[in-house]
Amino acid sequence: MYRRTIRLDDADEVADVVARRLLDRIVELQDTSAQVHICLTGGETANQMYERFAALVPDSALDATKLQLWWGDERFVPATDADRNSLQAVSRLARTVSIKSADIHMMPAQDGRADSHQCAVEYEAELGDTVFDITLLGIGADGHVGSIFPDHPSFEPTNRQVIGVTDSPKPPSERISLTIPTINRSEEIWIIATGASKADAVARALEGDAALPASHVQAREATYWFLDADAAAQLPEPYNCAL
């Protein structure tokens, strides 16, 4: 199991590098796989990356018919709410990526639904034994990943693949999230962190602080941390690997 940190100058460079590498990696995978399963994340830098990715697609060899898109977590809000991670991602990617709606596995929305816990059961059934080729993650300033928060019931051990989250420390209070064991079932995990507010959590997670959910993330094959200079500021020199 391989881990590497990649330090870049700023958030723009992180978005550009991850977009280019993600497209190249998907094209590689599609040559040997009938389907390529990608688990997406939310956040400002991730959304910038989706925009760059979409801009690169027309000149690429991407075969969108092989793509299966999933999400690591979602805000339990109405389907048309602009805060939904899936809506933000798909609205950017759909500009150039022609992918069937059946291949876009959004987490359930709040509309007419009982609660996030029941919707988590539904998403778990849809997920089945799917293994993600690549999972994209952000990291919060508190060290959370997905909607798994430190010192919170979401971080408690469970045999569930997907959980409903209530009383989230970060609004909105109700969410749906993959659990860390489900995330770790991925072949590759790419963690994206930008900004000085993430520096402490990044350093603690990479040093193995067990109190932080992010420190428990480890893919089957390779885990990459894409950091800008501010997010990497508290890392000791061995971690500061340039591109």
N, C-alpha and C positions, 0 to 999 in steps of 0.2 A: 504494500500500500504506500503510494508515493505522495508526498506533500511538497508543494513549492509556493513561495510567496513571490509575487511579481510586482515590483514597485514602479509606478509611473508618475509623471509630473503632476497631473491634475485630473479632475473629474472628466473633462473632455477627452483626455487621452485614454482614460480607463474605458469610457464608453466606446471609443473608436476601436481600441485594441480588442476588447471583448467581442464586439460585433464582428470584426473581421475573423477572429479566431473561431467564433461560434459557427459562422457560415462555412468556413473551411472544414471544420470538424464534422458538421452535418453532411457536407458533400462527401467526405471520406466515408462516413458511416453508411450512407445510402448506397454506396457501391457494393457493400457486403451484407446489407440487411434489408429485409422486406419492409420493415417499419423502423423509424427512428423516434424514440420517445424523449421529449424534452419537457422538463418541469420548469415553469417560469416563476419569476418573482415580481414584486412590485417595488416602487421607489423611484425617486427622481433620476438617479443615475441609470437604473435599469430602463426607464422609459426613454432616456436619451439614447441608450444602446439600441433599443428596438427601432428607433427612428433611423439610426445609422445602418442597422441591419437591413431594413426595408430599402434603403437607398442603394445598397450594394447588390441586392437580389437580381435586378434585371440583367446585369452583366455576369451572372454566376451560372454554375451548373446545378443549382438547387432543383431537386425534384420534390415539389411540395406535396405530391400525392403520397409520399412515404412518411410525411410528418404526422406525429401525434403530439398534440400540445396538452399539457397538464399544468396544475398550479400547486404550489407548496402551501399557500394559505390564502384566505380571502376574508374580506370584511362582510359580515352577515347583514347586508343592506339590500334594498330593492335592486332589481336587475339593471335599471337604468341609472343608478346612482353613479356619479362620476368618480367616486372614491373606490369603486371596485377595481382591484388589480387586473382582473381579466379584461374588463372593458378598456382600461388604459392601454394594455398591451395589444389587444386585438385591433383596436382602432388605428394603431400605428402600423402594425405588421400587415394588415389587410390591404394597405395601399398597393403593395406589390406582391405579396405572398398569397397565391390562390389556393386556399385550403378549405376543404369541405367542412361544413358545420359539424358533421358527425365525428370529425377528427379533432375537434376543439372541445376538450373536456373541462368545461368551467365548473367550479364548485357551485352548488345550489345557491340561489338568491333568496332573500327574505320573503318575497311576494307570496302571501297566502300560506306560508309554511309555519309549522308549529314552533320549532326552535332549531338552533344550530346543531344540537346534539343529534336529532333525528336526521338532519341533512348530512351530518358527518357519516352516519351509518350508510346512507344512500351513496355517498361518494366512495366510501370504502368498498362497497359492492361493485361499483363501476371500475374501480382501480384493480381489484382482484390481485393477481400475483405479478402485475406489471413491474418491470424493472426499468428505471429511467436510464437512458444512455448518458444524459447530462442533466443535472439539477442546478439551477441558478438560485443563489441565496443572497440576501442582504444580511447585515448585522446591525442591530440597534446599539445605541450608546450604552444601554444597560446589558448588552451581550445577548439579547434575544435573537432567535432565528425563526423564520416562519412566524407563527403566533404562539411560540413556546417561550414563556417569560421566566426569568429567575425569581425564586421565592414566590411561586404562584402554582396553583393546582395543575396548570397546563404542563408543568415540568415534572410532575409526579410520574413514576413508572407505570406503564400500562401495556397491555397486550394488543391494544387497538392500533390500527394503521392510521386512522383519521379521527380527530376529536373535535367536539364542539368546545369553544372557549367562551366563558362568561366572566364578567368583571375584569376584563382586560385592563392592564395598567395604561395601555395606550388606546385612545379612542379609535373607532367605536368599541363599545364594551363587549359586543358579541361578535365572534369570529369562528372560522373553521380552519383547521390546520392539520397537515401531515404531522405525525409524530417523528421524533428523531430516529428511531429504528427504521421507519419507512424511508426517511430521507437518506439514511446510510445504506439503503439497499441499492442506491444509484451506482452505476459504474464510475462516473466522474461527478464531482461537485465543484462548482465554481462560485466562490464567495466574493462579492463585490463590496468594497468599502471605500467611501470617500469622505473627506472632511475631518477637521480636528476633533469634532465631538465623538468620533469613533475610535480615536487613537488609544484610549485607555482600554476599551473593550477588546480591540484587536490584539493588543499586547498581552492582556490577561488570557484571552482565549488561546493564542498560539503558545503560551507558556503552560497551558493545561489547567487553568483555574476551573476546578470542577463545579464551582457555583454558577458558572455561566453556561447556558445551553449551547452556545457557539463552540465551546471547547469540546463538546461531545460529537461534533460533526466529523465524519470520516467516511469517504467513499470506499467502494470495493477496490478500485484500481488507483485513482489519482484524485487528490484534492488540491485545488488551486485557489490562492488568495490574490485577487487583483486589487491593489491598493494605490491610492494616490499618496503624494509626499506627506500630506497632513495626517492621513489615517495611519501611515507607517512611522510617524514621528517618534513614537516611544519604543519601537522595536530595537533590540540590539543588532549590531552590525551583521551577524550571520544571516539574519532574516531579510536584509535589504538587498534582494536580488533584482537587478535591473533586467529589463526585457532582453 
